[in-house]
């Protein structure tokens, strides 16, 4: 896998800054969201440079110690590269490892994307629409992560959606019914699609493609040269993205240390 495009990396970091304070320590960037401290992807350390094994181990150790000082029960490390399993054996506390793929949309495929005529996709502009996102989230995640966290997450992110910070959210409706939702963030000609979800009972009926086409159209009208999303390599949605014209362009390794 070739090295991830720097424009995508910059977009990733700017997207996170919409939700989190950042601290750049030369070799790392530390992100923290004090309004939602238990949101893993608002609170993490990004290691964007290749490091020698000894330095990487030392850097991760330092971040674990820093998280303990902050009285956090986790330390989330993101690397835009793979990591040798032998390095992880050096830690007493073994992390959960996940691999996320970066998938860029082939713009030539836009014309073949189909959209449903009964979809009404609207930009989130008020609290009522944030509540609709919460409803969609609960259909997916209430059983696994709980209603309390879903609620706090939706309302925290809703503050950004209804502000002028740059991340826009969209909700798909069919009549009065909420179908799904998705984020779109544009930075310097690059568009990031994030938090894409369709309520389970509406999946595999064309709604997801309709939402993605709508957002890609916005990005193209904003003269974006790159449209991408990030997905867990173990999840099945990546196969749908491939069929729609998304091609893998890089990987990220996530290390979650439970403290």
C-alpha positions in Angstrom: 0.0 0.0 0.0 1.5 3.3 -1.1 1.9 6.2 1.4 -1.3 8.0 2.1 -1.8 11.3 0.3 -0.8 14.3 2.4 -3.9 16.2 1.4 -6.1 13.5 3.0 -4.0 13.5 6.1 -4.4 17.3 6.4 -8.1 17.0 5.9 -8.3 14.3 8.6 -6.5 16.5 11.1 -8.5 19.6 10.3 -11.7 17.6 10.7 -10.8 16.5 14.2 -9.9 20.1 15.1 -13.5 21.0 14.6 -14.4 18.9 17.7 -11.2 18.8 19.7 -8.4 21.1 20.9 -5.0 20.1 19.5 -1.4 20.2 20.8 1.4 19.7 18.3 4.5 18.3 19.9 6.6 17.9 16.8 6.5 14.2 16.5 2.9 13.8 17.6 -0.4 15.7 17.7 -2.5 15.2 20.8 -6.3 15.8 20.4 -8.6 16.4 23.4 -12.3 17.2 23.6 -13.1 18.1 27.2 -16.8 18.2 26.4 -16.8 14.5 25.5 -13.8 12.9 27.1 -15.0 9.3 26.5 -15.3 9.8 22.7 -12.3 7.9 21.5 -12.0 9.7 18.2 -12.2 13.1 19.7 -9.4 12.1 22.2 -6.3 10.5 20.7 -2.7 10.9 19.8 -1.7 11.0 16.2 1.7 9.7 15.1 2.1 10.8 11.5 5.8 10.1 11.1 7.8 6.9 10.7 9.8 6.3 13.8 12.6 3.9 14.8 11.4 1.1 17.0 12.9 2.5 20.2 11.5 5.9 19.7 8.0 4.6 18.8 7.9 2.5 22.0 9.1 5.5 24.0 6.5 7.8 22.4 3.6 5.4 23.1 4.8 4.8 26.7 4.9 8.6 27.2 1.3 8.9 25.9 0.1 6.1 28.1 1.6 7.9 31.1 0.1 11.2 30.1 -3.3 9.7 29.8 -3.0 8.2 33.3 -2.0 11.7 34.6 -5.2 13.0 32.9 -7.2 10.3 34.8 -8.4 8.7 31.6 -9.2 5.0 31.4 -7.8 4.6 27.9 -5.1 5.8 25.6 -5.9 5.9 21.8 -3.0 6.0 19.4 -3.5 6.5 15.7 -0.7 5.8 13.2 -0.8 6.2 9.4 1.3 3.1 9.0 1.4 -0.5 9.9 3.2 -1.6 13.1 5.3 -4.7 13.7 3.6 -7.0 16.1 6.9 -7.5 17.9 6.8 -3.9 19.0 3.5 -4.4 20.7 4.9 -7.3 22.6 7.1 -4.8 24.4 4.1 -3.4 26.3 2.8 -5.0 29.4 -0.6 -3.6 28.5 -1.6 -5.1 25.2 -3.7 -2.8 23.0 -6.8 -3.6 21.0 -5.7 -3.2 17.3 -7.9 -2.2 14.4 -7.0 -1.4 10.9 -9.0 1.4 9.1 -8.8 1.8 5.3 -8.9 5.1 3.5 -11.1 4.9 0.3 -11.1 7.6 -2.3 -14.0 8.0 -4.7 -13.4 7.6 -8.4 -15.2 10.7 -9.8 -15.7 9.0 -13.2 -18.2 6.7 -11.4 -20.4 9.6 -10.3 -22.7 9.4 -13.3 -23.6 5.7 -12.6 -24.7 6.3 -9.0 -28.4 6.0 -8.6 -30.6 7.9 -6.2 -34.1 7.3 -5.0 -36.7 9.9 -5.9 -38.4 9.6 -2.6 -35.3 10.7 -0.6 -35.4 14.1 1.0 -31.9 14.9 2.2 -31.5 18.1 4.3 -28.6 19.9 5.9 -28.8 19.9 9.8 -29.6 23.5 10.9 -31.3 23.2 14.2 -31.7 21.1 17.4 -34.8 19.3 16.0 -32.6 17.8 13.3 -29.9 17.0 15.8 -32.6 15.0 17.6 -33.2 13.2 14.3 -29.5 12.2 14.2 -29.8 10.9 17.8 -32.8 8.8 16.8 -30.8 7.3 13.9 -27.8 6.7 16.2 -30.0 4.9 18.7 -31.2 2.5 16.1 -27.6 1.5 15.5 -25.8 1.9 18.8 -28.1 1.9 21.8 -27.6 -1.8 22.5 -23.8 -1.7 22.2 -22.8 1.6 23.7 -25.9 2.8 25.5 -28.5 5.6 25.3 -26.5 7.9 27.5 -23.4 8.0 25.4 -25.4 8.2 22.2 -27.2 11.2 23.5 -24.1 13.0 24.8 -22.3 12.2 21.5 -25.2 13.5 19.3 -25.6 16.7 21.3 -21.9 17.4 21.5 -21.5 16.9 17.7 -24.7 18.8 17.1 -23.1 21.9 18.5 -20.6 21.7 15.7 -23.2 20.9 13.0 -25.3 23.9 13.8 -22.3 26.3 14.0 -19.9 27.6 11.3 -17.0 25.4 12.1 -17.0 23.6 8.8 -18.5 20.2 9.5 -22.0 19.8 8.0 -24.3 17.0 8.8 -27.2 15.8 6.6 -30.3 13.7 7.4 -32.2 11.6 4.9 -36.0 11.5 5.2 -38.8 9.6 3.5 -41.8 11.7 4.3 -41.7 12.1 8.1 -39.5 9.1 8.7 -35.8 9.4 9.5 -33.8 7.1 7.2 -30.1 7.9 8.0 -27.5 10.6 8.2 -24.0 11.5 7.2 -21.3 14.2 7.7 -19.4 16.1 5.1 -16.3 18.2 5.7 -14.4 20.1 3.0 -10.9 21.4 3.4 -8.6 22.7 0.7 -10.2 20.7 -2.2 -10.6 17.5 -0.2 -14.0 16.2 1.0 -14.3 13.8 3.9 -17.5 11.7 4.3 -17.9 10.6 7.9 -20.5 9.1 10.3 -22.4 7.6 7.4 -25.3 5.4 8.6 -28.7 4.1 7.4 -31.1 2.8 10.0 -31.0 -1.1 9.7 -34.6 -1.6 8.4 -33.9 0.7 5.5 -30.5 -0.8 4.5 -30.0 -2.4 1.0 -32.8 -0.5 -0.5 -30.8 2.3 -2.2 -31.0 4.9 0.5 -27.3 4.7 1.3 -26.3 5.2 -2.3 -28.7 8.2 -2.5 -27.1 9.8 0.5 -23.6 9.3 -0.7 -24.4 10.6 -4.2 -26.0 13.7 -2.7 -22.9 14.5 -0.6 -20.4 13.7 -3.4 -22.4 16.1 -5.7 -22.0 18.8 -3.1 -18.2 18.1 -3.0 -17.9 18.2 -6.7 -19.8 21.5 -7.0 -17.3 22.9 -4.4 -14.5 21.9 -6.9 -13.1 19.1 -4.7 -10.5 17.0 -6.4 -10.7 14.2 -3.7 -13.6 12.7 -1.9 -12.9 10.0 0.6 -14.1 8.1 3.6 -12.5 5.9 6.3 -13.9 2.5 7.2 -12.9 -0.4 9.5 -11.3 -3.1 7.3 -13.2 -5.8 9.3 -16.6 -4.3 8.5 -18.7 -5.3 5.6 -19.6 -1.8 4.4 -16.2 -1.5 2.7 -17.5 -3.9 0.0 -20.4 -1.6 -0.7 -18.1 1.3 -1.0 -15.9 -0.6 -3.5 -19.0 -1.4 -5.6 -19.9 2.3 -5.7 -16.5 3.4 -6.9 -14.4 3.9 -3.8 -10.8 2.6 -4.1 -8.5 1.9 -1.2 -5.6 4.5 -1.1 -4.1 3.9 2.4 -4.4 2.4 5.9 -4.4 3.6 9.5 -3.5 1.5 12.5 -5.4 2.3 15.7 -4.1 1.1 19.1 -6.5 1.3 22.0 -4.8 0.8 25.4 -7.3 0.2 28.2 -5.8 1.7 31.4 
